[in-house]
Amino acid sequence: MNKKLKAWLKERELTTDEFGRLIGVSGSEVRRYIQGTRQPRVEVMRRIIDVTRGNLRADDFLASHAGVHPKQRAADARTAA
């Protein structure tokens, strides 16, 4: 779960639909970012950084994806094999 994005939206009283319009995606896509089931594409991440004035960064999304950084998941997979 991306608690940082969720908190940022709450502090600014923005809905996921409103934020989605600001960054060019649907509200349901923003909800997936919050749930950690989807990561923003590079061009969307740039817009997120711009809209949030750097309060949210790419690392905030990578770390929340399935609760483990992708490099760590890959290392864990190699260890388990």
C-alpha positions in Angstrom: 0.0 0.0 0.0 1.2 3.5 -0.9 0.5 5.3 2.4 2.4 8.4 1.3 0.2 8.9 -1.8 -2.9 8.3 0.2 -1.8 10.7 2.9 -0.9 13.4 0.3 -4.3 13.2 -1.3 -6.1 13.3 2.1 -4.1 16.4 3.3 -5.1 18.2 0.1 -8.6 16.9 0.1 -8.3 15.5 -3.4 -10.1 12.5 -4.6 -8.4 9.8 -6.7 -10.5 11.0 -9.7 -9.3 14.6 -9.2 -5.7 13.6 -8.9 -6.0 11.3 -11.8 -7.2 14.2 -14.0 -4.2 16.2 -12.9 -1.7 13.5 -13.9 -3.6 12.2 -17.0 -4.9 8.8 -15.7 -8.2 7.5 -14.4 -9.1 7.5 -10.7 -9.1 3.7 -10.8 -5.5 3.8 -11.9 -4.6 6.1 -9.0 -6.4 3.6 -6.6 -4.2 0.9 -8.0 -1.1 3.0 -7.2 -2.4 3.4 -3.6 -3.1 -0.3 -3.3 0.4 -1.1 -4.6 -0.9 -3.3 -7.4 0.3 -1.0 -10.2 3.3 1.3 -10.7 3.1 4.6 -12.7 4.7 4.6 -16.1 7.7 6.9 -16.4 5.8 9.7 -18.1 3.1 9.5 -15.4 5.7 9.5 -12.7 7.1 12.7 -14.0 3.7 14.3 -13.9 3.2 13.0 -10.3 6.5 14.6 -9.3 5.5 17.9 -10.9 2.0 18.0 -9.5 3.2 17.1 -6.0 6.1 19.5 -6.3 8.5 16.6 -5.4 6.6 15.5 -2.3 6.1 12.1 -4.0 9.0 10.5 -5.8 9.5 7.3 -7.9 11.0 5.5 -4.8 7.8 6.0 -3.0 6.1 3.8 -5.6 8.8 1.2 -6.1 9.0 0.5 -2.4 5.2 0.0 -2.0 4.8 -2.4 -4.9 3.9 -5.7 -3.2 5.7 -4.4 -0.1 9.1 -5.3 -1.5 11.5 -3.4 -3.8 11.7 -5.1 -7.2 15.4 -5.7 -6.9 14.8 -7.4 -3.5 12.1 -9.6 -5.1 14.5 -10.7 -7.8 17.3 -11.5 -5.2 14.8 -13.5 -3.1 13.8 -15.4 -6.2 17.4 -16.3 -7.0 18.0 -17.4 -3.4 14.9 -19.6 -3.4 15.9 -21.4 -6.7 
